[in-house]
């Protein structure tokens, strides 16, 4: 069915977006920690 393929693609894109945003926030946190270490 076309719906199954569409849903699979949607889940894949959603998972990729979620992973990308998580990696982005992690790298952002790491770079902020480098410039401003916790006292």
PyMOL Python script that loads the backbone (N, CA, C, O; Angstrom):
from pymol import cmd

cmd.read_pdbstr("""\
ATOM      1  N   UNK A   1       0.838  -1.212   0.000  1.00  0.00           N
ATOM      2  CA  UNK A   1       0.000   0.000   0.000  1.00  0.00           C
ATOM      3  C   UNK A   1       0.868   1.255   0.000  1.00  0.00           C
ATOM      4  O   UNK A   1       2.006   1.240   0.469  1.00  0.00           O
ATOM      5  N   UNK A   2       0.327   2.309  -0.519  1.00  0.00           N
ATOM      6  CA  UNK A   2       1.073   3.566  -0.588  1.00  0.00           C
ATOM      7  C   UNK A   2       1.169   4.193   0.799  1.00  0.00           C
ATOM      8  O   UNK A   2       2.168   4.831   1.134  1.00  0.00           O
ATOM      9  N   UNK A   3       0.141   4.010   1.587  1.00  0.00           N
ATOM     10  CA  UNK A   3       0.126   4.619   2.920  1.00  0.00           C
ATOM     11  C   UNK A   3       1.239   4.040   3.785  1.00  0.00           C
ATOM     12  O   UNK A   3       1.891   4.765   4.536  1.00  0.00           O
ATOM     13  N   UNK A   4       1.452   2.734   3.675  1.00  0.00           N
ATOM     14  CA  UNK A   4       2.511   2.104   4.471  1.00  0.00           C
ATOM     15  C   UNK A   4       3.872   2.681   4.109  1.00  0.00           C
ATOM     16  O   UNK A   4       4.691   2.971   4.980  1.00  0.00           O
ATOM     17  N   UNK A   5       4.098   2.843   2.811  1.00  0.00           N
ATOM     18  CA  UNK A   5       5.390   3.384   2.375  1.00  0.00           C
ATOM     19  C   UNK A   5       5.539   4.833   2.847  1.00  0.00           C
ATOM     20  O   UNK A   5       6.616   5.243   3.280  1.00  0.00           O
ATOM     21  N   UNK A   6       4.458   5.596   2.761  1.00  0.00           N
ATOM     22  CA  UNK A   6       4.500   6.990   3.205  1.00  0.00           C
ATOM     23  C   UNK A   6       4.771   7.059   4.705  1.00  0.00           C
ATOM     24  O   UNK A   6       5.562   7.882   5.166  1.00  0.00           O
ATOM     25  N   UNK A   7       4.101   6.182   5.463  1.00  0.00           N
ATOM     26  CA  UNK A   7       4.275   6.182   6.914  1.00  0.00           C
ATOM     27  C   UNK A   7       5.695   5.788   7.296  1.00  0.00           C
ATOM     28  O   UNK A   7       6.276   6.329   8.237  1.00  0.00           O
ATOM     29  N   UNK A   8       6.254   4.811   6.528  1.00  0.00           N
ATOM     30  CA  UNK A   8       7.620   4.379   6.814  1.00  0.00           C
ATOM     31  C   UNK A   8       8.595   5.514   6.547  1.00  0.00           C
ATOM     32  O   UNK A   8       9.517   5.745   7.329  1.00  0.00           O
ATOM     33  N   UNK A   9       8.391   6.221   5.445  1.00  0.00           N
ATOM     34  CA  UNK A   9       9.269   7.348   5.122  1.00  0.00           C
ATOM     35  C   UNK A   9       9.129   8.443   6.171  1.00  0.00           C
ATOM     36  O   UNK A   9      10.115   9.065   6.565  1.00  0.00           O
ATOM     37  N   UNK A  10       7.889   8.676   6.623  1.00  0.00           N
ATOM     38  CA  UNK A  10       7.662   9.708   7.630  1.00  0.00           C
ATOM     39  C   UNK A  10       8.374   9.351   8.934  1.00  0.00           C
ATOM     40  O   UNK A  10       9.005  10.206   9.555  1.00  0.00           O
ATOM     41  N   UNK A  11       8.271   8.091   9.346  1.00  0.00           N
ATOM     42  CA  UNK A  11       8.932   7.654  10.582  1.00  0.00           C
ATOM     43  C   UNK A  11      10.443   7.781  10.447  1.00  0.00           C
ATOM     44  O   UNK A  11      11.131   8.178  11.387  1.00  0.00           O
ATOM     45  N   UNK A  12      10.952   7.437   9.264  1.00  0.00           N
ATOM     46  CA  UNK A  12      12.396   7.512   9.051  1.00  0.00           C
ATOM     47  C   UNK A  12      12.868   8.961   9.134  1.00  0.00           C
ATOM     48  O   UNK A  12      13.881   9.252   9.768  1.00  0.00           O
ATOM     49  N   UNK A  13      12.137   9.861   8.497  1.00  0.00           N
ATOM     50  CA  UNK A  13      12.510  11.282   8.521  1.00  0.00           C
ATOM     51  C   UNK A  13      12.395  11.833   9.937  1.00  0.00           C
ATOM     52  O   UNK A  13      13.241  12.609  10.380  1.00  0.00           O
ATOM     53  N   UNK A  14      11.338  11.427  10.644  1.00  0.00           N
ATOM     54  CA  UNK A  14      11.142  11.918  12.007  1.00  0.00           C
ATOM     55  C   UNK A  14      12.280  11.451  12.906  1.00  0.00           C
ATOM     56  O   UNK A  14      12.801  12.218  13.715  1.00  0.00           O
ATOM     57  N   UNK A  15      12.665  10.160  12.752  1.00  0.00           N
ATOM     58  CA  UNK A  15      13.748   9.625  13.575  1.00  0.00           C
ATOM     59  C   UNK A  15      15.060  10.321  13.247  1.00  0.00           C
ATOM     60  O   UNK A  15      15.852  10.623  14.139  1.00  0.00           O
ATOM     61  N   UNK A  16      15.286  10.574  11.960  1.00  0.00           N
ATOM     62  CA  UNK A  16      16.528  11.235  11.551  1.00  0.00           C
ATOM     63  C   UNK A  16      16.566  12.666  12.088  1.00  0.00           C
ATOM     64  O   UNK A  16      17.601  13.141  12.555  1.00  0.00           O
ATOM     65  N   UNK A  17      15.414  13.345  12.012  1.00  0.00           N
ATOM     66  CA  UNK A  17      15.350  14.722  12.535  1.00  0.00           C
ATOM     67  C   UNK A  17      15.603  14.725  14.036  1.00  0.00           C
ATOM     68  O   UNK A  17      16.314  15.586  14.554  1.00  0.00           O
ATOM     69  N   UNK A  18      15.013  13.754  14.728  1.00  0.00           N
ATOM     70  CA  UNK A  18      15.184  13.687  16.171  1.00  0.00           C
ATOM     71  C   UNK A  18      16.650  13.441  16.525  1.00  0.00           C
ATOM     72  O   UNK A  18      17.192  14.073  17.432  1.00  0.00           O
ATOM     73  N   UNK A  19      17.280  12.525  15.808  1.00  0.00           N
ATOM     74  CA  UNK A  19      18.690  12.221  16.068  1.00  0.00           C
ATOM     75  C   UNK A  19      19.563  13.425  15.737  1.00  0.00           C
ATOM     76  O   UNK A  19      20.525  13.717  16.448  1.00  0.00           O
ATOM     77  N   UNK A  20      19.223  14.127  14.649  1.00  0.00           N
ATOM     78  CA  UNK A  20      20.023  15.284  14.247  1.00  0.00           C
ATOM     79  C   UNK A  20      19.884  16.400  15.280  1.00  0.00           C
ATOM     80  O   UNK A  20      20.872  17.044  15.634  1.00  0.00           O
ATOM     81  N   UNK A  21      18.673  16.628  15.762  1.00  0.00           N
ATOM     82  CA  UNK A  21      18.482  17.689  16.756  1.00  0.00           C
ATOM     83  C   UNK A  21      19.170  17.326  18.070  1.00  0.00           C
ATOM     84  O   UNK A  21      19.711  18.196  18.752  1.00  0.00           O
ATOM     85  N   UNK A  22      19.149  16.055  18.421  1.00  0.00           N
ATOM     86  CA  UNK A  22      19.822  15.624  19.650  1.00  0.00           C
ATOM     87  C   UNK A  22      21.328  15.812  19.523  1.00  0.00           C
ATOM     88  O   UNK A  22      21.982  16.286  20.452  1.00  0.00           O
ATOM     89  N   UNK A  23      21.875  15.437  18.370  1.00  0.00           N
ATOM     90  CA  UNK A  23      23.313  15.605  18.159  1.00  0.00           C
ATOM     91  C   UNK A  23      23.673  17.085  18.133  1.00  0.00           C
ATOM     92  O   UNK A  23      24.727  17.481  18.630  1.00  0.00           O
ATOM     93  N   UNK A  24      22.792  17.907  17.549  1.00  0.00           N
ATOM     94  CA  UNK A  24      23.057  19.343  17.484  1.00  0.00           C
ATOM     95  C   UNK A  24      23.062  19.951  18.885  1.00  0.00           C
ATOM     96  O   UNK A  24      23.948  20.738  19.219  1.00  0.00           O
ATOM     97  N   UNK A  25      22.080  19.589  19.697  1.00  0.00           N
ATOM     98  CA  UNK A  25      22.032  20.139  21.056  1.00  0.00           C
ATOM     99  C   UNK A  25      23.223  19.647  21.878  1.00  0.00           C
ATOM    100  O   UNK A  25      23.757  20.378  22.712  1.00  0.00           O
ATOM    101  N   UNK A  26      23.631  18.405  21.632  1.00  0.00           N
ATOM    102  CA  UNK A  26      24.775  17.867  22.367  1.00  0.00           C
ATOM    103  C   UNK A  26      26.051  18.606  21.996  1.00  0.00           C
ATOM    104  O   UNK A  26      26.838  18.971  22.869  1.00  0.00           O
ATOM    105  N   UNK A  27      26.256  18.827  20.701  1.00  0.00           N
ATOM    106  CA  UNK A  27      27.464  19.543  20.272  1.00  0.00           C
ATOM    107  C   UNK A  27      27.412  20.993  20.746  1.00  0.00           C
ATOM    108  O   UNK A  27      28.439  21.574  21.097  1.00  0.00           O
ATOM    109  N   UNK A  28      26.217  21.575  20.754  1.00  0.00           N
ATOM    110  CA  UNK A  28      26.074  22.953  21.223  1.00  0.00           C
ATOM    111  C   UNK A  28      26.429  23.034  22.703  1.00  0.00           C
ATOM    112  O   UNK A  28      27.118  23.957  23.138  1.00  0.00           O
ATOM    113  N   UNK A  29      25.951  22.057  23.471  1.00  0.00           N
ATOM    114  CA  UNK A  29      26.250  22.035  24.897  1.00  0.00           C
ATOM    115  C   UNK A  29      27.745  21.850  25.132  1.00  0.00           C
ATOM    116  O   UNK A  29      28.323  22.471  26.024  1.00  0.00           O
ATOM    117  N   UNK A  30      28.368  20.990  24.326  1.00  0.00           N
ATOM    118  CA  UNK A  30      29.804  20.743  24.483  1.00  0.00           C
ATOM    119  C   UNK A  30      30.604  22.002  24.161  1.00  0.00           C
ATOM    120  O   UNK A  30      31.551  22.338  24.872  1.00  0.00           O
ATOM    121  N   UNK A  31      30.224  22.696  23.089  1.00  0.00           N
ATOM    122  CA  UNK A  31      30.971  23.903  22.719  1.00  0.00           C
ATOM    123  C   UNK A  31      30.762  24.995  23.767  1.00  0.00           C
ATOM    124  O   UNK A  31      31.694  25.731  24.091  1.00  0.00           O
ATOM    125  N   UNK A  32      29.549  25.101  24.295  1.00  0.00           N
ATOM    126  CA  UNK A  32      29.303  26.089  25.343  1.00  0.00           C
ATOM    127  C   UNK A  32      30.113  25.744  26.591  1.00  0.00           C
ATOM    128  O   UNK A  32      30.630  26.630  27.271  1.00  0.00           O
ATOM    129  N   UNK A  33      30.215  24.455  26.884  1.00  0.00           N
ATOM    130  CA  UNK A  33      30.972  24.020  28.055  1.00  0.00           C
ATOM    131  C   UNK A  33      32.458  24.321  27.865  1.00  0.00           C
ATOM    132  O   UNK A  33      33.158  24.623  28.832  1.00  0.00           O
ATOM    133  N   UNK A  34      32.940  24.240  26.630  1.00  0.00           N
ATOM    134  CA  UNK A  34      34.347  24.545  26.368  1.00  0.00           C
ATOM    135  C   UNK A  34      34.619  26.024  26.621  1.00  0.00           C
ATOM    136  O   UNK A  34      35.627  26.382  27.231  1.00  0.00           O
ATOM    137  N   UNK A  35      33.710  26.886  26.145  1.00  0.00           N
ATOM    138  CA  UNK A  35      33.952  28.325  26.279  1.00  0.00           C
ATOM    139  C   UNK A  35      33.664  28.812  27.696  1.00  0.00           C
ATOM    140  O   UNK A  35      34.333  29.722  28.185  1.00  0.00           O
ATOM    141  N   UNK A  36      32.688  28.221  28.350  1.00  0.00           N
ATOM    142  CA  UNK A  36      32.308  28.669  29.687  1.00  0.00           C
ATOM    143  C   UNK A  36      32.201  27.461  30.613  1.00  0.00           C
ATOM    144  O   UNK A  36      31.095  26.984  30.868  1.00  0.00           O
ATOM    145  N   UNK A  37      33.309  26.964  31.116  1.00  0.00           N
ATOM    146  CA  UNK A  37      33.266  25.792  31.995  1.00  0.00           C
ATOM    147  C   UNK A  37      32.580  26.102  33.319  1.00  0.00           C
ATOM    148  O   UNK A  37      32.597  27.234  33.803  1.00  0.00           O
ATOM    149  N   UNK A  38      31.982  25.076  33.881  1.00  0.00           N
ATOM    150  CA  UNK A  38      31.297  25.267  35.162  1.00  0.00           C
ATOM    151  C   UNK A  38      32.307  25.554  36.265  1.00  0.00           C
ATOM    152  O   UNK A  38      33.373  24.942  36.331  1.00  0.00           O
ATOM    153  N   UNK A  39      31.952  26.488  37.119  1.00  0.00           N
ATOM    154  CA  UNK A  39      32.867  26.855  38.199  1.00  0.00           C
ATOM    155  C   UNK A  39      32.649  25.930  39.399  1.00  0.00           C
ATOM    156  O   UNK A  39      33.324  26.072  40.419  1.00  0.00           O
TER     157      UNK A  39
END
""", "prot")
cmd.dss("prot")
cmd.show_as("cartoon", "prot")
cmd.util.cbc("prot")
cmd.orient("prot")
